[in-house]
Amino acid sequence: MTDTAKLEIRNLRKSFGALVATNDVNISVRPGELHALIGPNGAGKTTLISQISGEMFPDSGQILLDGNDITRLPAHKRASVGLARSFQISQLYNDFTVEDNVAMAVQAQSNKRFNLLSDARKDAALRQPAKEALQRVGLGDAGHLMVSELAHGKKRQLELAIALSLNASVLLLDEPMAGLGAEESLLMRDILLDLKGQYAILLVEHDMDIVFSLADRVTVLVYGKPVFTGTPEEVRHNPIVRDAYLGEED
């Protein structure tokens, strides 16, 4: 592991009875790096991300953010120290506007106590970060729309805007292309390319074309255990990886 890692996973282990879902996992994500996590269905990717985000605690091992141990930090406190998760669980409010949704996320992250909706609509300190985050994901002109009016791909962009509005330095992106059409996937890829280098990103994704076009490094998880970490090109040509995972894609 590198001493300069923004996010470092050390010997993380999680079992459910006899099933070992996370088997002594070691992964590091460097500043500005987009590190992809791939593996067949049932490899333990979601369980690993859930531990990193704080939705469940590991049986053993450590999760370090900027060298600080956050292994037992509750999920709702991890964003305040620089870790934001997006995509797997949508918490959008369909009856509010696009901008309201981001502003409320900014408000919830602040240390101030507000009336949730009325103050979020009035406070410029909440609205400006919301506008900036929406602009970064291509929704700068959609802030006035109701979330219920958005197509699925636009909702994915909104979820990313919410994560960006939290001023996190590490982003956990859980299958951002899931359910998107070809054009929507390419748009999301381009948005992530624009963000690459500005954040440490751990990306879980099944679309190998997207993974290989975005990732600096890739870790392959099989039966809860990393079997290889390397550049996209190294992953493509590694026989163990091809046998364990990429072969089924071919």
C-alpha positions as CSV (number, residue, x, y, z in Angstrom):
1,M,0.0,0.0,0.0
2,T,1.2,3.5,-0.7
3,D,1.7,6.0,2.0
4,T,-0.1,8.6,-0.1
5,A,-3.4,6.7,-0.4
6,K,-6.5,8.8,0.1
7,L,-8.5,5.6,0.8
8,E,-6.9,2.4,2.1
9,I,-8.5,-0.9,2.8
10,R,-6.4,-3.2,5.0
11,N,-7.2,-6.9,5.5
12,L,-10.9,-6.3,5.4
13,R,-13.0,-9.4,6.2
14,K,-16.7,-10.0,6.5
15,S,-18.6,-13.3,6.9
16,F,-22.2,-14.2,7.0
17,G,-22.2,-17.6,8.7
18,A,-20.1,-19.9,6.7
19,L,-20.1,-17.5,3.7
20,V,-17.0,-15.3,3.6
21,A,-18.1,-12.3,1.6
22,T,-15.0,-10.2,2.0
23,N,-11.8,-12.2,2.4
24,D,-8.8,-10.2,3.6
25,V,-9.2,-7.4,1.0
26,N,-6.4,-4.9,0.5
27,I,-7.0,-2.0,-1.8
28,S,-5.7,1.5,-2.0
29,V,-7.0,4.5,-4.0
30,R,-4.5,7.3,-4.6
31,P,-5.2,11.0,-4.8
32,G,-6.8,11.8,-8.2
33,E,-6.9,8.1,-9.1
34,L,-9.9,6.3,-10.6
35,H,-9.6,2.8,-9.3
36,A,-12.2,0.3,-10.7
37,L,-13.4,-2.7,-8.8
38,I,-14.7,-5.5,-11.1
39,G,-15.7,-9.1,-10.6
40,P,-18.4,-11.7,-11.4
41,N,-21.8,-11.6,-9.8
42,G,-21.5,-12.7,-6.2
43,A,-17.9,-11.7,-5.9
44,G,-18.6,-9.5,-2.9
45,K,-18.3,-6.0,-4.5
46,T,-21.5,-4.7,-2.9
47,T,-20.6,-6.0,0.5
48,L,-17.2,-4.4,0.2
49,I,-18.6,-1.0,-0.8
50,S,-21.2,-1.2,2.0
51,Q,-18.4,-1.6,4.5
52,I,-16.4,1.3,3.0
53,S,-19.5,3.5,3.1
54,G,-20.3,2.5,6.7
55,E,-23.6,0.7,6.0
56,M,-22.2,-2.4,7.6
57,F,-19.1,-2.9,9.7
58,P,-16.4,-5.5,8.9
59,D,-15.5,-8.4,11.2
60,S,-11.9,-7.4,11.1
61,G,-9.5,-5.1,9.2
62,Q,-9.3,-1.4,8.7
63,I,-10.6,1.4,6.5
64,L,-8.4,4.5,6.4
65,L,-9.3,7.9,4.9
66,D,-6.3,10.2,4.7
67,G,-4.5,7.9,7.1
68,N,-7.3,8.2,9.7
69,D,-9.2,5.0,10.8
70,I,-12.9,5.3,9.9
71,T,-13.6,1.6,10.3
72,R,-16.3,2.1,13.0
73,L,-17.5,5.5,12.0
74,P,-21.2,5.6,11.3
75,A,-22.3,6.0,7.6
76,H,-23.9,9.4,8.2
77,K,-20.6,10.8,9.5
78,R,-18.3,9.6,6.7
79,A,-19.4,12.2,4.3
80,S,-18.4,14.9,6.8
81,V,-14.8,13.6,6.8
82,G,-14.6,13.4,3.0
83,L,-16.2,10.2,1.8
84,A,-19.4,10.1,-0.4
85,R,-21.2,7.2,-2.0
86,S,-23.5,7.5,-5.0
87,F,-25.8,5.4,-7.2
88,Q,-26.8,2.2,-5.5
89,I,-29.5,3.5,-3.2
90,S,-31.4,6.5,-4.6
91,Q,-32.6,8.9,-2.0
92,L,-34.1,11.5,-4.4
93,Y,-37.2,13.4,-3.5
94,N,-39.5,13.2,-6.5
95,D,-41.9,15.9,-5.4
96,F,-39.1,18.5,-5.0
97,T,-37.1,20.3,-7.7
98,V,-33.7,19.1,-8.9
99,E,-32.0,22.0,-7.2
100,D,-34.0,21.5,-4.0
101,N,-32.7,17.9,-3.8
102,V,-29.0,19.1,-4.0
103,A,-29.6,22.0,-1.6
104,M,-31.1,19.8,1.0
105,A,-28.1,17.4,0.8
106,V,-25.8,20.4,1.3
107,Q,-27.9,21.5,4.3
108,A,-28.0,18.0,5.8
109,Q,-24.2,17.9,5.6
110,S,-23.8,21.3,7.3
111,N,-23.5,21.7,11.1
112,K,-26.4,24.2,11.1
113,R,-29.9,23.4,12.1
114,F,-32.5,24.5,9.6
115,N,-36.1,23.9,8.8
116,L,-35.3,21.3,6.1
117,L,-37.1,22.6,3.0
118,S,-37.9,26.3,3.7
119,D,-34.4,27.3,4.6
120,A,-32.9,25.2,1.8
121,R,-35.0,27.2,-0.6
122,K,-34.0,30.6,0.9
123,D,-30.3,30.2,1.9
124,A,-27.9,31.3,-0.8
125,A,-25.1,29.4,1.0
126,L,-27.0,26.2,0.2
127,R,-28.3,27.2,-3.3
128,Q,-24.9,28.2,-4.7
129,P,-23.1,24.8,-4.1
130,A,-26.2,23.1,-5.5
131,K,-26.1,25.2,-8.7
132,E,-22.3,24.5,-9.1
133,A,-22.7,20.8,-8.6
134,L,-25.6,20.6,-11.1
135,Q,-23.5,22.5,-13.6
136,R,-20.6,20.0,-13.3
137,V,-22.9,17.1,-14.2
138,G,-24.6,18.7,-17.1
139,L,-27.8,19.6,-15.3
140,G,-27.2,23.4,-15.0
141,D,-30.4,24.2,-16.9
142,A,-32.6,21.6,-15.1
143,G,-32.6,22.9,-11.5
144,H,-36.2,24.1,-11.8
145,L,-37.6,20.7,-12.9
146,M,-39.3,18.3,-10.6
147,V,-37.3,15.2,-10.0
148,S,-40.3,13.2,-11.1
149,E,-40.0,14.7,-14.6
150,L,-36.4,13.4,-15.1
151,A,-35.5,10.4,-17.2
152,H,-33.6,7.6,-15.5
153,G,-30.2,8.8,-16.9
154,K,-30.8,12.4,-15.6
155,K,-31.6,11.0,-12.2
156,R,-28.2,9.3,-12.2
157,Q,-26.6,12.6,-13.0
158,L,-28.5,14.2,-10.2
159,E,-27.3,11.5,-7.7
160,L,-23.7,12.3,-8.8
161,A,-24.4,16.0,-8.3
162,I,-25.5,15.3,-4.7
163,A,-22.3,13.4,-4.0
164,L,-20.2,16.3,-5.4
165,S,-22.1,18.9,-3.4
166,L,-20.8,17.3,-0.2
167,N,-17.3,18.4,-0.7
168,A,-16.0,14.9,-0.4
169,S,-12.4,14.1,-1.6
170,V,-13.2,10.4,-2.2
171,L,-16.2,9.2,-4.2
172,L,-17.6,5.6,-4.1
173,L,-19.6,5.1,-7.4
174,D,-21.6,2.0,-7.4
175,E,-22.6,0.9,-10.9
176,P,-23.3,4.4,-12.4
177,M,-24.1,2.9,-15.8
178,A,-26.8,0.5,-14.5
179,G,-30.0,0.9,-16.4
180,L,-28.6,3.5,-18.8
181,G,-28.9,3.3,-22.6
182,A,-25.9,3.5,-24.8
183,E,-26.0,7.3,-25.3
184,E,-26.6,7.9,-21.5
185,S,-23.7,5.6,-20.6
186,L,-21.4,7.6,-22.9
187,L,-22.6,10.9,-21.4
188,M,-21.9,9.5,-17.9
189,R,-18.5,8.3,-19.0
190,D,-17.7,11.8,-20.2
191,I,-18.8,13.4,-16.9
192,L,-16.6,11.0,-15.0
193,L,-13.7,11.7,-17.3
194,D,-14.1,15.4,-16.4
195,L,-14.1,14.6,-12.7
196,K,-11.1,12.2,-13.0
197,G,-8.0,13.6,-11.4
198,Q,-10.0,15.9,-9.1
199,Y,-11.1,13.2,-6.7
200,A,-10.0,9.8,-5.6
201,I,-12.7,7.5,-7.1
202,L,-13.5,3.9,-6.4
203,L,-15.8,2.7,-9.2
204,V,-17.8,-0.5,-9.3
205,E,-18.9,-1.2,-12.8
206,H,-19.9,-4.2,-15.0
207,D,-19.4,-2.4,-18.4
208,M,-15.8,-3.4,-19.3
209,D,-15.6,-0.9,-22.1
210,I,-16.4,1.9,-19.6
211,V,-14.0,0.5,-17.0
212,F,-11.1,0.2,-19.4
213,S,-11.7,3.7,-20.8
214,L,-11.8,5.3,-17.3
215,A,-9.6,3.4,-14.9
216,D,-6.0,4.1,-13.9
217,R,-6.0,0.8,-12.0
218,V,-8.4,-2.1,-11.7
219,T,-8.8,-4.6,-8.9
220,V,-10.5,-7.9,-9.8
221,L,-12.5,-9.5,-7.0
222,V,-13.5,-13.2,-7.0
223,Y,-15.2,-14.9,-4.2
224,G,-14.6,-12.0,-1.9
225,K,-10.8,-11.9,-2.5
226,P,-8.7,-9.7,-4.9
227,V,-7.0,-11.9,-7.4
228,F,-5.2,-9.2,-9.4
229,T,-4.6,-5.4,-9.4
230,G,-3.1,-3.6,-12.3
231,T,-3.6,-1.2,-15.2
232,P,-6.4,-1.9,-17.6
233,E,-3.9,-3.3,-20.1
234,E,-2.4,-5.6,-17.5
235,V,-5.9,-6.8,-16.5
236,R,-6.8,-7.5,-20.1
237,H,-3.9,-9.8,-20.6
238,N,-3.7,-11.5,-17.3
239,P,-4.6,-15.2,-17.7
240,I,-5.9,-15.6,-14.1
241,V,-8.3,-12.6,-14.7
242,R,-9.4,-13.9,-18.0
243,D,-10.2,-17.4,-16.5
244,A,-11.9,-15.9,-13.5
245,Y,-13.9,-13.1,-15.0
246,L,-13.2,-11.7,-18.4
247,G,-13.6,-15.0,-20.1
248,E,-17.3,-15.0,-19.3
249,E,-17.5,-11.5,-20.9
250,D,-15.9,-12.9,-24.1
